[in-house]
C-alpha cells in the first residue's frame, strides 16, 4: 500500500501574453506581491503562435515568462490561478483583457499550468481550475506532449525551463539540507 505524502514544493512560474508594456509592467509588480521576489524574468519575445487572443487583446502581442524565488506547495496552483484571474480583471480596459497570465508549477518531473478550461488531458484541481500537464522531464530535458501549447515547444523555451529546473533542484537540495534558500 502506498502511503500518501506531500510532494516537495514547486517553482512558481508565470507566463504573460500582453499587448502594451504599461499593463505588463504593472502586472509583473502585482505578481511579485503574489509570488515573492523574482528568480528569473525572460526576455520579451513576439507572440504569434495563435490568433486566439487577437479578438480580445488585438495584434502585435508579446510573450514573457518569470518565476519566483520562493517555492510553493504544489497543491496551491488552483488558488494561485484564481488570484491571477482577479489580476487579469483588474487590468481590463472596457471589458477587454490587456494581459493574459498563465500560472504554473515547475517540478523536477513536469510543468503543470493552471487553466479554467477542461479537456481530456487536464486534471480537475478544484474551484473550477484544471491542471494542464504541459511538459514532462525525460531523457535529460523537458519534453512537450501532443497538446502542449506551441510557444512552450520551441527549443529556446525548453532550454529556459531546463535552466529553471536546475535552479529549482539546487533550491530543493539546500532546503532539505537545512541551508537557507
Beta strands, then each sheet from edge to edge (+ up, - down):
strand 1: 10-18
strand 2: 38-41
strand 3: 45-47
strand 4: 61-72
strand 5: 99-106
strand 6: 110-115
strand 7: 122-126
strand 8: 129-138
strand 9: 141-144
sheet 1: 2+ 4- 1+ 5- 6+ 8- 7+
sheet 2: 2+ 4- 1+ 5- 6+ 8- 9+
sheet 3: 2+ 4- 3+
end
